[in-house]
Amino acid sequence: MLSRLRDDEHGVAMIMALAVAFIVLLLSTVVIAQSIHSLESSGYDRERLLSVNAAEAGTNYWYAFLETTPPVDMAADAGCDGGTGGLTISDVVQSGPSAAAFTSVGTFYAADGTTVMNCSTFSDTNYPAFVKVESTGTINGSPNRTIETYVRLTPNFGGFGAAILAVNGPDFQGNFTVNGNTGNDGDLYVLNGNLSIQNSMTVYGNIYVPFGSAALDNSAVIKGNLWARDSVDVDNPAIVEGAALSSEGDIFGAGFVNGDATAGGNVDDSNLTIGGTITEFVSMPDVPTQTFPQITSSTAAWITAGYTLVDYSANPGANKCSKARDWIKNTWASSGITNALIRIDETCTFTTQPPGTDTYNIIGNLGILSDGGFKFSQRSTWNGTSPPIKQLHFISVYSATCNSSTKDIEVGNLTTFDSYTNVSFYTPCKATMSNQNSFAGQVLAKDVTIGNNFKMSYRPVLVPGITGVTGFKQDISYIHE
């Protein structure tokens, strides 16, 4: 009986089947758990990536914000904390299927790079030199990823934020050089029309053509970017050391673009050498532009800014331009006036005298508001003599029409401004610049003609009551997570 029990093998197959099923169940559980873990890890990694993208969106928002926001608007911004001085900007990047957002905080610094500035105190004369932005991105509220960037700021001065600002396409007749003020910021704007450079030239700045095309030839060199609404043609041996951009047209040629080439249309690199990334057929923002300033004969803001009015509009008789010239040359030094504003209500032309006789010692800032133009075709020397640097304004006051040449400005080859003067030439008509002696300042005119060997360095020469800081150019020192 016992022998039969030991030899009975009934039920063994069931036990083996249960064991195998249990092992398969364990393996399935492990596989499922691993799959769930992989899905969760993949989802978390995707959320982390989206959080980084949201944080980057915050830094990009700041770059655009700084470009277009005056300091007075920063002071009035709801995100400006008058207690800590920082400015907070938040926005939603994506609402569905997952909600991505960023919160970015900017801390502003003075020119020394260490003194924190309070955004609530910002104005046209009190603005930051640096900003550190910490942008935190989230997806569905978590996980948080933060990107930090530190940016050097250079103010834009509205219609005065350019070395040369021309309403119509300028006429470049020979070789010329435009240097920058702080780095490569000697910018050239063509507000309405096309730009064509067929001569050897060097611009230490950017060129903007917001409503036309741009064409470079010969030995033209642009140290910054070239940005036009329509086509950009860079022919050999022309060089764009920065980026070439066309918002709505194509980029082509046989020259050199050392940076990126980005176009709303096609980028033809069959002959054009491009050192950076090619991006084509993309939606692009409008070309940066400025508004041509309208400087009138109003004197109130000048007087508020510390100028003393020398008003020839109140004096009867003609030859008011000659009288004004003689006052600057012979009377100013003994008048007791430091900063002088001369008002001429006659459509005369302020001219210099025959060669070798016109030397002007500038003892303070000088503004000339004239209903006529200026002609410096004879040899003349304008000396600021010593620090501080004197601001000289030659202004043919604004008029909506130019039916004659009475409001034109002409600067000849033998006109010299010393290193203690910053000079602005403004006319709603035509400015012809042929000065071979490098001067510091700006040229703003409806039509601009540049003669051979013209040299200048950009300096913003601001007009009281007319201009202010409209935003900031940025030089990114670093960006990291």
C-alpha positions in Angstrom: 0.0 0.0 0.0 2.8 2.4 0.9 4.7 1.4 -2.2 1.7 2.3 -4.4 1.5 5.8 -2.8 5.2 6.5 -3.5 4.8 5.4 -7.1 1.7 7.5 -7.7 2.6 10.6 -9.9 -0.8 12.0 -10.4 -0.8 16.0 -10.0 2.8 16.6 -10.9 1.9 18.2 -14.2 -0.4 20.6 -12.5 2.3 21.6 -10.1 4.8 22.2 -12.9 2.2 24.2 -14.9 1.5 26.4 -11.9 5.3 26.9 -11.4 5.8 27.9 -15.0 2.7 30.2 -14.9 4.1 31.8 -11.8 7.5 32.4 -13.4 5.8 33.9 -16.5 3.7 36.1 -14.3 6.8 37.3 -12.5 8.6 38.0 -15.8 5.5 39.8 -17.2 5.3 41.9 -14.0 9.0 42.9 -14.4 8.5 43.7 -18.1 5.4 45.8 -17.4 7.1 47.6 -14.5 10.1 48.3 -16.6 7.8 49.6 -19.4 5.9 51.8 -17.0 9.2 53.1 -15.6 10.6 53.8 -19.1 7.4 55.6 -20.0 7.5 57.7 -16.9 11.2 58.4 -17.4 10.6 59.4 -21.0 7.7 61.6 -20.0 9.7 63.2 -17.3 12.6 63.8 -19.7 10.2 65.3 -22.2 8.8 67.6 -19.5 12.3 68.6 -18.5 13.1 69.4 -22.1 9.9 71.4 -22.5 10.7 73.2 -19.3 14.1 74.2 -20.7 12.4 75.4 -23.9 10.0 77.5 -21.8 13.0 78.9 -19.9 14.7 79.8 -23.2 11.5 81.4 -24.3 11.8 83.6 -21.3 15.3 84.7 -22.2 14.3 85.4 -25.8 11.3 87.4 -24.5 13.8 89.5 -22.5 16.0 90.1 -25.5 13.0 91.5 -27.5 11.8 93.4 -24.4 15.1 95.1 -24.0 15.3 96.0 -27.7 12.0 97.8 -27.8 11.3 99.1 -24.3 12.4 102.6 -23.1 13.8 102.8 -19.5 10.9 105.0 -18.5 8.5 102.2 -19.5 10.5 99.7 -17.5 10.1 102.0 -14.5 6.3 102.0 -15.0 6.1 98.2 -15.8 3.9 96.3 -13.4 6.7 93.8 -13.0 9.1 96.4 -11.6 9.6 95.9 -7.9 10.5 99.2 -6.4 11.7 97.4 -3.2 14.3 95.0 -4.7 14.7 96.9 -7.9 14.2 93.7 -10.1 11.8 93.4 -12.9 9.7 90.2 -13.3 8.2 89.0 -16.6 5.9 85.9 -16.8 4.1 84.4 -19.7 2.4 81.2 -21.0 4.3 79.5 -23.8 1.9 76.7 -24.4 -1.5 76.0 -23.0 -2.2 72.5 -24.3 -2.0 69.6 -24.3 0.6 70.5 -21.6 0.8 73.9 -20.0 4.3 75.4 -20.4 5.2 78.8 -18.9 8.1 80.9 -17.7 8.8 83.4 -15.0 11.9 85.5 -15.6 13.5 88.0 -13.2 15.9 90.7 -14.4 18.5 92.3 -12.1 20.0 95.5 -13.4 23.5 96.8 -12.9 25.3 100.1 -13.4 28.4 100.7 -15.6 30.7 99.2 -13.0 28.9 95.8 -13.4 28.4 95.4 -9.6 26.1 98.2 -8.4 22.5 97.0 -8.5 20.1 99.6 -10.0 16.4 100.0 -9.1 14.2 99.7 -12.2 11.7 102.2 -10.6 14.3 105.0 -11.0 15.0 104.5 -14.7 14.8 107.5 -17.1 16.3 108.8 -20.3 19.4 109.8 -18.3 19.4 107.0 -15.7 19.5 103.6 -17.2 21.4 100.3 -16.7 24.5 99.1 -18.4 24.0 95.4 -17.7 21.2 93.0 -16.8 21.2 89.5 -15.4 18.1 87.5 -16.3 17.1 84.2 -14.5 14.3 82.6 -16.4 12.5 79.6 -14.9 10.5 77.3 -17.2 7.8 74.8 -16.1 5.5 72.3 -17.7 2.3 71.5 -15.9 3.8 73.4 -12.9 6.9 71.1 -12.7 9.7 70.3 -13.2 11.5 73.6 -12.9 14.5 74.4 -15.1 16.3 77.7 -14.9 18.5 79.5 -17.5 20.6 82.5 -16.6 22.0 85.0 -19.1 24.1 88.2 -18.5 23.8 90.9 -21.1 25.7 94.2 -21.7 23.3 97.0 -22.7 23.9 99.8 -25.2 21.1 102.4 -25.4 19.2 103.2 -28.7 18.5 106.9 -29.0 15.4 106.8 -31.2 16.0 108.7 -34.5 19.4 109.6 -33.1 20.5 106.0 -32.7 22.4 105.9 -36.0 25.7 107.2 -37.4 24.0 107.9 -40.7 20.2 108.0 -41.0 18.8 108.6 -44.5 15.1 108.7 -45.5 15.9 107.8 -49.1 18.5 105.6 -50.6 21.9 107.2 -50.0 24.4 108.1 -52.7 27.9 106.8 -51.9 30.4 108.3 -54.4 33.7 106.9 -53.1 35.5 105.2 -50.4 34.4 105.9 -46.8 34.7 104.7 -43.2 32.2 104.8 -40.4 33.5 103.8 -37.0 31.5 102.9 -34.0 31.0 104.5 -30.6 31.2 101.5 -28.3 32.1 98.5 -30.4 30.4 97.9 -33.7 27.5 100.3 -33.3 28.1 102.8 -36.1 24.8 101.8 -37.6 23.4 103.0 -41.0 19.6 103.2 -41.6 17.9 103.7 -44.9 14.3 104.3 -43.9 12.6 104.2 -47.3 14.2 102.9 -50.4 17.1 100.7 -51.4 20.7 100.6 -50.5 23.4 100.1 -53.1 27.1 100.3 -52.2 29.5 100.0 -55.2 32.6 101.4 -53.6 35.2 100.3 -51.1 33.9 101.1 -47.6 33.9 99.9 -44.1 31.0 100.2 -41.6 31.8 99.3 -38.0 28.1 98.6 -37.3 24.9 97.2 -38.7 23.0 98.3 -41.8 19.2 98.3 -41.8 17.0 98.7 -44.9 13.4 98.3 -43.5 11.5 98.9 -46.8 13.9 97.9 -49.6 16.7 95.8 -50.8 20.5 95.9 -50.1 23.3 95.3 -52.6 27.0 95.3 -51.8 29.8 95.2 -54.3 33.5 96.1 -54.6 35.5 95.9 -51.3 32.6 96.8 -49.0 33.0 95.5 -45.4 30.2 95.5 -42.8 31.5 94.6 -39.4 28.0 93.9 -38.0 24.8 92.6 -39.6 23.1 93.5 -42.9 19.3 93.3 -42.7 16.9 94.2 -45.5 13.2 93.6 -46.0 13.7 92.6 -49.7 16.7 90.8 -51.4 20.2 90.9 -50.1 23.0 90.7 -52.7 26.5 90.3 -51.4 28.9 90.2 -54.4 32.6 89.4 -54.4 34.7 90.7 -52.7 32.2 92.3 -50.4 32.1 90.9 -46.8 29.4 90.8 -44.1 31.2 89.8 -41.0 28.0 89.4 -39.0 24.7 87.9 -40.2 22.8 88.6 -43.5 19.0 88.7 -43.1 16.2 89.2 -45.6 12.7 89.4 -44.0 10.8 88.8 -47.3 13.3 88.2 -50.1 16.3 86.1 -51.1 20.0 86.1 -50.1 22.5 85.5 -52.9 25.7 86.8 -54.5 29.4 85.7 -54.7 30.8 87.4 -51.7 31.2 86.4 -48.1 28.9 86.2 -45.1 30.8 85.1 -42.0 27.7 84.7 -39.8 24.3 83.2 -40.4 22.2 83.7 -43.5 18.4 83.8 -42.7 15.7 84.7 -45.2 12.0 84.6 -45.7 12.8 83.4 -49.2 15.7 81.4 -50.7 19.4 81.4 -49.6 21.5 80.7 -52.7 24.9 79.5 -51.5 26.1 78.2 -54.8 28.5 81.1 -55.1 28.0 82.9 -51.8 30.3 81.8 -49.0 28.4 81.5 -45.7 30.3 80.7 -42.5 27.2 80.2 -40.3 23.9 78.5 -40.4 21.6 78.8 -43.4 17.9 79.2 -42.6 15.4 79.8 -45.4 11.7 80.1 -46.1 10.9 81.1 -42.5 8.7 83.7 -41.0 10.8 86.7 -39.9 10.2 89.8 -37.9 10.2 93.3 -39.5 13.5 94.9 -40.0 14.4 97.3 -37.2 13.7 100.9 -38.1 13.6 104.4 -36.7 11.5 107.4 -37.2 13.1 110.4 -38.8 13.0 113.1 -36.1 11.2 116.4 -36.7 13.4 119.1 -35.1 11.5 122.3 -35.1 12.4 125.9 -34.2 11.1 125.5 -30.7 13.7 126.7 -28.1 12.0 125.9 -24.8 13.5 122.5 -24.2 17.0 123.8 -25.1 16.7 126.6 -22.5 15.4 124.1 -19.9 18.5 122.0 -20.7 20.8 124.9 -19.9 21.3 126.7 -23.2 21.2 130.5 -23.4 19.2 131.8 -26.4 21.0 134.1 -28.9 18.0 135.0 -30.9 18.6 136.5 -34.3 14.9 136.0 -35.1 14.3 139.1 -32.9 16.8 141.2 -34.8 15.6 143.1 -37.9 17.5 143.1 -41.1 19.2 140.6 -43.3 22.5 138.7 -43.2 21.5 136.9 -40.0 23.6 133.9 -40.9 26.7 136.2 -41.2 25.9 137.8 -37.9 25.5 134.4 -36.2 28.8 133.3 -37.6 30.6 136.4 -36.4 29.0 136.1 -32.9 30.4 132.5 -32.6 33.8 133.6 -33.9 34.3 136.9 -32.2 31.8 137.6 -29.4 31.0 134.3 -27.8 34.1 134.1 -25.6 33.5 137.5 -24.0 29.7 137.1 -23.7 29.6 135.2 -20.5 27.5 132.5 -22.2 28.6 128.9 -21.8 26.1 126.8 -23.8 24.6 128.8 -26.7 21.5 128.3 -28.8 21.4 130.5 -31.9 18.0 130.9 -33.6 18.0 132.1 -37.2 14.6 132.7 -38.8 15.9 133.6 -42.2 16.4 131.2 -45.1 20.0 132.2 -45.5 22.9 129.7 -45.7 25.4 129.6 -42.8 28.7 129.7 -44.7 32.4 129.7 -43.7 34.7 132.4 -45.0 37.6 132.1 -47.5 40.4 129.5 -46.7 42.6 130.1 -43.7 40.4 132.7 -42.0 37.8 130.7 -40.1 38.8 129.2 -36.8 36.1 128.8 -34.2 37.0 128.1 -30.5 34.0 126.4 -29.0 33.8 127.1 -25.3 30.6 125.2 -24.6 27.7 123.3 -26.3 26.4 125.0 -29.4 23.1 124.6 -31.2 22.1 126.5 -34.3 18.5 126.3 -35.4 18.2 127.8 -38.8 15.4 128.1 -41.4 18.2 127.8 -44.0 21.0 125.5 -44.6 24.8 125.2 -43.9 27.7 125.3 -46.3 31.2 124.5 -45.0 32.9 124.4 -48.4 35.8 126.7 -47.4 38.5 125.7 -45.0 37.3 126.0 -41.4 38.5 124.7 -38.0 36.2 124.0 -35.1 38.1 123.5 -31.8 36.6 122.3 -28.5 40.2 122.9 -27.2 39.8 121.0 -24.0 37.5 118.6 -22.0 34.7 118.3 -21.5 33.6 117.3 -25.1 31.4 120.0 -26.7 28.1 119.1 -28.4 27.7 121.0 -31.8 24.3 120.9 -33.5 23.9 122.2 -37.1 20.1 122.0 -37.6 18.1 123.1 -40.6 14.7 123.0 -38.9 12.1 120.5 -40.1 10.0 121.1 -43.1 7.6 118.6 -44.8 8.7 119.6 -48.3 12.1 120.5 -49.9 11.3 122.5 -53.0 14.8 124.1 -53.3 18.3 123.7 -51.9 18.0 126.4 -49.3 17.9 123.9 -46.5 20.7 121.7 -47.7 23.9 121.0 -45.7 27.3 120.7 -47.4 30.5 119.8 -45.6 33.7 120.1 -47.7 37.0 118.3 -47.6 38.8 121.0 -45.6 36.4 121.2 -42.6 38.0 120.1 -39.4 36.4 119.3 -36.0 38.8 118.5 -33.2 38.6 115.6 -30.8 36.8 117.7 -28.2 33.7 118.1 -30.3 30.8 115.8 -31.2 28.9 117.1 -34.2 25.4 116.4 -35.6 24.2 117.5 -39.0 20.4 117.5 -39.4 18.3 118.6 -42.4 15.0 117.5 -43.8 16.5 117.9 -47.2 20.0 116.9 -48.5 23.3 116.5 -46.7 26.5 116.2 -48.8 29.4 115.0 -46.8 32.9 115.1 -48.3 35.0 115.6 -45.1 38.3 113.7 -45.2 39.1 114.8 -41.7 37.5 112.3 -39.4 34.9 113.8 -37.1 32.7 112.3 -34.4 28.9 112.6 -34.5 25.9 111.9 -36.7 24.4 112.7 -40.1 20.6 112.7 -40.3 18.9 113.8 -43.6 16.3 113.0 -46.1 18.9 112.5 -48.8 22.6 111.7 -48.0 25.5 111.9 -50.4 28.9 110.6 -49.2 32.0 111.8 -51.1 35.3 110.0 -51.5 37.4 109.3 -48.4 34.7 110.4 -46.0 35.5 109.4 -42.4 33.4 109.6 -39.2 32.9 108.0 -35.9 29.5 107.6 -34.4 28.6 109.6 -31.3 25.0 110.2 -30.2 24.5 114.0 -30.1 21.1 114.3 -28.5 18.7 117.2 -29.0 16.9 118.5 -25.9 13.2 117.7 -25.9 13.4 115.6 -29.1 14.9 112.3 -28.2 15.3 109.7 -25.5 16.4 106.1 -25.0 14.0 103.8 -26.9 15.5 100.5 -26.0 18.8 98.7 -25.8 21.1 96.7 -28.0 22.5 93.6 -26.3 25.8 91.9 -26.2 25.3 88.6 -24.5 28.2 87.7 -22.1 27.0 84.2 -21.2 23.9 82.0 -21.2 23.7 78.7 -19.3 21.5 76.5 -17.3 
